[in-house]
Amino acid sequence: MIEIRGIGVSGSKGSGIVFKYERKPSQYHEVRDIDADVEKKRFTDILKTAKNEIEELYQKALVIDQDSAEIFTSHEWLLDDCELIKYVEQLLDYGYDLLSALIRTKEDMKIHFLNMESEIFRSKVNDIDDVFDRLIKIESGTGEEHPFPKQPFILVCEDILPSLVYRIPDENLRGIITKYGSNCSHGVILARTKNIPVIIRVKNRYDVINNDDQIIMNGESGAIFILDK
């Protein structure tokens, strides 16, 4: 048995097989000749689709907690942000296609927030990732990349995106372990309201945990036990 530790941020214990959730990195293209007006129209349509999807998440969260639901309201506000829309449209005018403009905007916004001194503001990077991953998914036409296990499992990922908490089947999720993370991030807050055990910041021990490992975790103490196979 191997014992490793992170920071426990949501109490109680959980056990199950490991399911590592890896998000695919996105890359934007070099500037090239495109029809900016066509891309702007597509951008408007994608924003509408994203808002509808976020509204569905809001309604799911509202059943559990009003404050949790407001997290998704903030995602809708981000999609309505005039400066964000202007930034994307300027990139389209420069010759970026829509997918590349969305990826570039996400990266630039994340750098801006990560450079802030306040951990609360730095934790908002998760919301930026969540909103822009949604836009990129809609634009590229890709669906859910990972079918979740049909048996009790512990989700192991780099960080918790808020919408991910509501995409995972409740009946099988037994806990979440992250490589990075913040106890004030919206993903952690949503997991806590659903009484999901969470351990963050295992960092350099992240690669010790492998898919299908059988583990026990304690969301209060931050202890993780990887059982012998």
Secondary structure, DSSP 8 states (H G I E B T S, - for coil): -EEEE-EEEE-SEEEEEEEEE--------------HHHHHHHHHHHHHHHHHHHHHHHHHHHHH-HHHHHHHHHHHHHHH-HHHHHHHHHHHHHT--HHHHHHHHHHHHHHHHHTSS-HHHHTTHHHHHHHHHHHHHHHHT---S----SS-EEEEESS--HHHHHHS-TTTEEEEEESS--TTSHHHHHHHHTT--EEE--GGGGGG--TT-EEEEETTT-EEEE---
